[in-house]
Amino acid sequence: MTKNGKEQNVVPTSREQNLACAKLEISHPMACLLFKRLQWANNMGTGEDDYDELAEHFINEQGLTDYCENGFTVAPTSDKKVWRNSSQ
């Protein structure tokens, strides 16, 4: 398939696949952004229930008490790596 004069590698994905991929992100805002982009790339919209599911996942991962005290954060005990530019 060609879009804007460039060949595209188009593999359609479902809502469930897009949510699963977004849940692998390191933070809630990045997960929401990725989910929105994946949905729109597949000509699907987003809804409040989608973002509620992402929020619930990150609250459970972080812990309810910590979330209530600090809001969404990247847990210091998280095994996820934060990509940093090596020149900094």
C-alpha positions as CSV (number, residue, x, y, z in Angstrom):
1,M,0.0,0.0,0.0
2,T,1.2,3.5,-0.8
3,K,0.5,6.5,1.2
4,N,1.9,10.0,0.5
5,G,4.1,8.5,-2.1
6,K,5.7,6.1,0.4
7,E,5.3,2.3,0.7
8,Q,3.6,1.4,4.0
9,N,3.9,-1.7,6.1
10,V,0.3,-2.0,7.0
11,V,-0.7,-4.7,9.5
12,P,-4.1,-4.1,11.0
13,T,-4.4,-4.6,14.7
14,S,-7.4,-4.9,17.0
15,R,-8.3,-2.7,20.0
16,E,-7.1,-5.5,22.4
17,Q,-3.7,-5.7,20.6
18,N,-3.4,-1.9,20.8
19,L,-4.2,-1.8,24.5
20,A,-1.8,-4.7,25.2
21,C,1.0,-2.8,23.4
22,A,0.2,0.4,25.2
23,K,0.4,-1.3,28.6
24,L,4.0,-2.1,27.9
25,E,4.9,1.6,28.0
26,I,6.8,3.0,30.9
27,S,4.3,5.7,31.9
28,H,0.6,6.4,31.6
29,P,0.8,9.5,29.4
30,M,3.1,7.6,26.9
31,A,0.7,4.7,26.9
32,C,-2.2,6.9,26.1
33,L,-0.3,8.6,23.3
34,L,0.8,5.2,21.8
35,F,-2.7,3.8,22.1
36,K,-4.3,6.8,20.4
37,R,-1.7,6.6,17.5
38,L,-2.3,2.9,17.1
39,Q,-6.0,3.3,17.0
40,W,-6.0,6.1,14.5
41,A,-3.5,4.2,12.3
42,N,-6.1,1.5,12.1
43,N,-9.0,4.0,11.4
44,M,-10.5,3.4,14.8
45,G,-11.3,6.0,17.4
46,T,-10.7,6.1,21.1
47,G,-13.1,6.3,24.0
48,E,-13.2,7.0,27.7
49,D,-13.5,3.3,28.5
50,D,-10.2,2.7,26.7
51,Y,-8.3,5.3,28.7
52,D,-10.0,4.0,31.9
53,E,-8.6,0.6,31.2
54,L,-5.1,2.0,30.7
55,A,-5.4,4.1,33.9
56,E,-6.5,1.1,35.9
57,H,-3.6,-1.0,34.6
58,F,-1.0,1.7,35.6
59,I,-2.7,2.3,39.0
60,N,-2.5,-1.5,39.7
61,E,1.1,-1.6,38.6
62,Q,2.1,1.4,40.8
63,G,-0.1,0.5,43.8
64,L,-3.2,2.3,44.8
65,T,-1.8,3.9,47.9
66,D,1.2,5.3,46.1
67,Y,-1.1,6.5,43.3
68,C,-3.4,8.3,45.8
69,E,-0.4,10.0,47.4
70,N,1.7,10.9,44.3
71,G,-0.4,10.5,41.2
72,F,1.0,8.6,38.2
73,T,4.8,8.1,38.5
74,V,7.3,5.7,37.2
75,A,7.9,3.4,40.2
76,P,11.6,3.4,41.2
77,T,11.4,-0.4,41.6
78,S,10.2,-0.8,38.1
79,D,12.2,-3.2,35.9
80,K,11.4,-1.0,32.9
81,K,14.3,1.0,31.6
82,V,14.2,4.6,30.7
83,W,15.9,5.4,27.5
84,R,18.4,8.2,27.9
85,N,20.6,9.9,25.4
86,S,24.2,8.8,26.1
87,S,25.5,12.3,25.2
88,Q,23.8,13.9,28.2
